[in-house]
Amino acid sequence: MKRNVLIILSGILVAAIVALMLFVFQVRQSEIAVVTTFGKLTRAVGPGPHLKWPWPVEKVYKIDERVQNFEDKFTEDLTGDNNNLLTTVYVGWSITNALEFFPKFPGGSTLAAQRMLEGILRSSKSSIVGQHPLSDFVNPDPAELKFDAIESQIEGLVQSQLSSNACGIQIDFLGIKKLGLPESVTQTVFGRMTSERNVLSSRSEYEGQAEAEKIRSAANRQAAEMLADAQATATRIRGRGEAEAAKILPTFQQNPELANFLLRIDALDQSLRDRSTLIFDERTPPFDLFSGSLTNSPSH
């Protein structure tokens, strides 16, 4: 009896498991599921357990909702100023509407979607590259490069085509990964870059010379002003000295011996001011003051 109960319970358990497998399906967090009824798309469901009718009534297709990424081939395009440029672009994309995505690509194939994206990216990249001169991609001045604007334009054009075709896909990120120049263009580009560098160098040198000339002119002007002030001051001092000398000139005229004596004393004072060691002839004025005979001394 107990054995029969166990068999029945086991049968019920197996039947429940089979029923669950037939009528219930689980969707993971990174997925979205599309359900068809007799081959016709009916609904899309997100993560979690869901009920369904067994096949062939309903069939479930699970699609990866995570961001997919790829990079296109290293292709050659013509720039706006007729130069050949090699580029590689990387792209990240994801599914935003499974009900639009599933009918476009058999079985919700992400590989088929990527192949379509590669074609759209190739034509969009060629179109945008053709709108820009080579100097927007290769330039000695980083401020003149326009990578951000070019990447945004390519992304906008790709997204516009995806939206117009109702693909249920969005571009999450897009960027230029690598640039290259054909050998025929390389020397021309290097020559242009060298020329532009020389122009920048000459401009900097000219600006430096102009600034140096300004500084030099200002210094010369300031020196001339200081020299003029010094000369004016010296003239004033000389004038005052001459005025003072003029006051005592009558006295010297009345007593020239005194004037001669004072001048010799002043000359001797100037000679001994720096604590110098002197070798002199005592007969030579003003050193004759050291001799015992003061023939030219003033009389009192």
Secondary structure, DSSP 8 states (H G I E B T S, - for coil): -HHHHHHHHHHHHHHHHHHHHHHEEEE-TTEEEEEEETTEEEEEE-SEEEE---TTTEEEEEEE-S-EEEE---EEEE-TTS-EEEEEEEEEEEES-HHHHHHHSGGG-HHHHHHHHHHHHHHHHHHHHTTS-GGGTS-SSGGG--HHHHHHHHHHHHHHHHHHTT--EEEEEEEEEEEE--HHHHHHHHHHHHHHHHHHHHHHHHHHHHHHHHHHHHHHHHHHHHHHHHHHHHHHHHHHHHHHHHHHHHHHHH-HHHHHHHHHHHHHHHHHTT-------TTSTTGGGGSS--TT----
